[in-house]
Amino acid sequence: MITIDILVTQISGLRRRDLERWIANEWVRPEDCDGSLMFREIDVARVRLIQELRDEMLVNDEALPIVLSLLDQLYDQRRRMRELCDALRQTAPDEVRRNLASHLADHLSPAKPCR
C-alpha cells in the first residue's frame, strides 16, 4: 500500500486536488489507516483508469460516474462468470460440461465455453 503523496508522484499528470475530488466522489476508495489514506494496487489501477478515461478518452466529470458504474458491473459479471466456470469445472460431471459447451457453442458464438 502507498500513501497519497507517493501515488501523486508515481502517476504522471495526476494532480492531488483531482485525486482528492475522486475520493470525495467515492470513485476511488482508499483505506483510512490512522488518519492516513493508503492506496492498494486496485486503488492505483482505478486512479489510472479514471485518469485515462478523463485525459485520453475525454470522458467528462458528469459522465465519469456512469462509465465507472458500467465498468464495475462488467467486471463483476466477468468475475461471477469465472466463478461459475470454476464451479462447473470442479463439480459438474463430464457429460454436463460437454452438453453445456456444445449448447454455448451453438448459441453464443464466439463466447468461450466452460471446459
C-alpha positions in Angstrom: 0.0 0.0 0.0 1.1 3.5 -0.7 0.3 7.0 0.5 -1.5 9.7 -1.4 1.8 11.7 -1.7 3.6 8.7 -3.3 0.7 8.0 -5.6 0.6 11.6 -6.9 4.3 11.4 -7.6 4.1 8.0 -9.3 1.4 8.8 -11.8 2.4 11.4 -14.4 -0.1 14.2 -14.8 -2.1 13.3 -11.6 -3.0 16.3 -9.6 -3.6 15.9 -5.9 -6.8 18.0 -5.9 -8.3 15.8 -8.7 -7.5 12.7 -6.7 -9.0 14.2 -3.6 -12.2 15.0 -5.6 -12.3 11.5 -6.9 -12.0 10.2 -3.3 -14.8 12.6 -2.2 -17.0 11.4 -5.0 -16.2 7.8 -3.9 -14.8 6.9 -7.4 -11.7 5.7 -5.5 -11.9 4.2 -2.0 -8.5 4.1 -0.3 -8.2 2.7 3.2 -8.0 5.1 6.2 -5.1 3.9 8.3 -4.8 6.0 11.4 -5.8 9.2 9.6 -3.7 8.5 6.5 -5.1 7.4 3.2 -3.5 4.2 1.9 -3.9 3.0 -1.6 -3.9 -0.7 -2.6 -2.9 -1.9 -6.1 -6.6 -2.0 -7.1 -6.9 1.7 -6.0 -3.9 2.6 -8.1 -5.4 0.8 -11.1 -8.7 2.6 -10.5 -6.9 6.0 -10.4 -5.1 5.2 -13.6 -8.4 4.2 -15.2 -10.1 7.4 -14.2 -7.2 9.4 -15.5 -7.2 7.6 -18.8 -11.0 8.0 -19.2 -10.7 11.7 -18.5 -7.5 12.6 -20.3 -7.3 10.2 -23.2 -11.0 9.3 -23.9 -12.2 12.8 -22.9 -14.9 11.5 -20.6 -16.1 14.5 -18.5 -16.8 14.5 -14.8 -20.6 14.3 -15.3 -20.2 11.1 -17.4 -17.5 9.5 -15.3 -19.7 8.0 -12.6 -21.9 6.4 -15.2 -18.9 4.9 -17.1 -17.3 3.8 -13.9 -20.6 2.1 -12.7 -20.9 0.3 -16.0 -17.3 -0.9 -15.9 -17.8 -2.0 -12.3 -20.9 -4.0 -13.4 -19.0 -5.5 -16.3 -16.0 -6.6 -14.1 -18.4 -8.0 -11.5 -20.2 -10.1 -14.1 -16.9 -11.3 -15.5 -15.8 -12.3 -12.0 -19.1 -14.2 -11.5 -18.7 -16.0 -14.8 -15.2 -17.1 -13.8 -16.6 -18.4 -10.5 -19.4 -20.2 -12.3 -16.9 -21.8 -14.8 -14.7 -22.8 -11.9 -17.6 -24.4 -10.0 -18.7 -26.3 -13.1 -15.2 -27.4 -13.8 -14.9 -28.8 -10.3 -18.3 -30.2 -9.7 -20.2 -31.0 -12.9 -20.0 -34.4 -14.5 -18.1 -34.6 -17.8 -21.4 -35.1 -19.8 -22.9 -32.0 -18.3 -19.8 -29.9 -19.2 -19.8 -31.3 -22.7 -23.5 -30.6 -23.2 -23.1 -27.1 -21.8 -20.1 -26.4 -24.1 -22.0 -27.7 -27.1 -25.0 -25.5 -26.3 -22.9 -22.4 -25.7 -21.0 -23.0 -29.0 -24.3 -23.2 -30.9 -26.0 -20.2 -29.3 -23.3 -17.8 -28.0 -20.5 -18.0 -30.5 -17.8 -16.7 -30.2 -18.0 -17.0 -26.4 -15.6 -19.3 -24.8 -17.4 -22.2 -23.1 -16.6 -23.5 -19.6 -14.3 -26.5 -20.0 
